[in-house]
Amino acid sequence: MKVFEINKEIFKYSFGSPIDTSSVVVKGGTPVESKVMEHFEVSRGNSVMLKFAMDSKAAVYGLGENQRGMNKRGGLYHSYCSDDAVHTPDKKSLYGAHNFLLMDGPEHFGVFIDFPGRVIFDVGFKNKDILEITICGSNAEVYIVKGNNSRSIVRSFIRLVGASYVPPKWAFGYQQSRWGYADSEEIKALIGSFLYHDIPCDAIYLDIDYMENFKDFTINGNSFPEFSHFVSSIREKGYRLVPIIDAGVKIEKGYDIYEEGIEKGYFCKDGNKKPFVAAVWPGKVHFPDFLNSDARNWFGSKYKLLTDCGIEGFWNDMNEPAIFYSEKGLNCAIEKAKASEGKNLGVDDFFGLMDAFNGVSNSPEDYSSFYHDFDGTILEHDTVHNLYGFYMTKAAAEGLKAIDPGKRFLLFSRASCIGMHRYSGIWTGDNHSWWEHLLLNIKMMPSINMCGFLYCGADTGGFGGDVNSELLIRWMQFSIFTPLFRNHSALGTRRQEPFAFDEDTTGILRNVIRLRYVLMPYLYSEYMKAAIKGDMYFIPLSFEYGDEASKGAEDQLLLGDSIMLCPVYTENARGRYVWLPEDMLLWKAFDYEKREYEVVKMGHQYIEVGLAETPVFIKKNSILVIGRHARNIDSLDSRELQIIAFVEDKAEYELYDDDGCTYDYRKGAFSEINIMIEKREGTFAIEVRAKGDIRTKRLSFVIIDMNGKITESAINSSNFKSSGS
Ligand code: MIG
């Protein structure tokens, strides 16, 4: 084991000769003479094992996209990107592999395992007080991150792995998806419904049906004739189309992507150095070797076929990679079935036969039987499994960058590992229309943020299964706060567009979706500040408040500096208990133009929440900035903004904005309005400083004091002071 000091907060422990996964951006470090790893007892064999005795009260955060609570204690987790569409609590792996964990106890630290194969996190499962991390290989890097508190540990960690991806502003709008809208006529009708019901929307998704026989970078000319023209006609109406790209390339003579890949040798190889064959949606496919930079550049350049048609965003799917079957795997099962034919099968044989077929998809045997050319080094897939989706998405991001370096594209992926957060966002895959999955969504968001991914969200309403109107309403009321706000559902399930139910439901959802647009000044500011500073957007209460109840409050969340969310996630509930670590101001948002506020005292409180209401708590000495709704993000008008402030003595807020479509903010091209409200001799003094190209001409203030007394006032931009720089 070699030890390096990366900086004052971070030490690196290196085992064997690890490959550079490119998960971290701060390389090198100063060698340190040491034989021990801080906090952990290390043992080595075929794997590296780290052990830590947890204090009985320590909480353990992190691990990104995973099951169970925000506090991961009590669970067993396998970091191994998995295509599993049934997310029951006992599942050990979902689509992402996010190896960052934060120990919040007397010993307070973070640990990141930079290893591309399977890593097992036993967080007090076998033994309630032992954290045991098993790295299934002998070449790995382990980083220990120090800090005074959880938030600062996360910030140090994000400095190590780099800042998050930033999507275009339109990607913060409401997005409508379904597997699958079959043709351009159906999409036109869908848009007609959004317009008819006057519900804002920014993007419509194209699932696998837009392709010709599920072939990447092709368009089905029968269902989508004159595609470029179609894309621009939709764009003129104010919507963007977002097509899916799958990892597998169909084996078909004459299909250019297939032919080129074969000719250049860009596909993953089997044990006989032949392109590895798997079956997915298109039938038999080859997997592009995304770990190879030439193959990556080649695949990335293909996105241009779609951007040339006016496409500005993509979602990468099936990139764990998902394998329905391989010939070998399927033949084994068929042989077994043949051998059983006509026999009087005993119970064990019968279940053995069932298992043979059930185990055909995504089998460990298949993952161990193909290889990557990692720019000269041949690696068995299983040992680098968690890099595949990451590198596919890196291919896409680099391809898009080459097409237009200054433009922000929308990009997110299903499989991921830490490092990919610099290139794209993620969605949490095939959840179900279950109330349990709304709660899981709530708990998962801050864990994902801790691992660097800011642009994230779940399939709102649930992907599998049939949703009812109430679950959709409650889920939407939470998703309006997630950066990716997309309603998506599976083939064959009940329709779940916002107008798929009765008129009451449509009316409620119209207001909920509008609220998302109303909240944009705040949501966008918080997202961008987190992205620029390397910070979180969703924050567990325990990161801000030290009390025991906050530690246990896993069904509440802080969003940025000013607000706390307490979503309703139970059926037929018309209220819920909520823990307030301090007095807060409650706005039960329904019709944002008719706002009412209530001061709720610190403590365990029951609040009533009607089906149409979205509860928003404004923290003490905090400011929420809102605007008006519009039909899409591009039409938002920020000339007049409303400030809702809950002030005991002094509140400050930094409102950020930029062009929303380029990276010029990195060169300082952004605007900032600094708002300060201070109680002075019984009244409130307001000071506003501005920097950059300010579009806001008027700020209207509603200031509420601790007794609920409201003071209203307004300031025009002519009275903004310019800030120092
Ligand atoms: O095997 O493209 O998670 O969002 O709708 C299913 C069809 C493949 C899985 C994705 C889902 C998508 C679906 N895909």
Residues whose N, C-alpha, C, O or C-beta is under 5 A from the ligand:
A	BS01	MIG	W179 D207 I208 D317 G429 D430
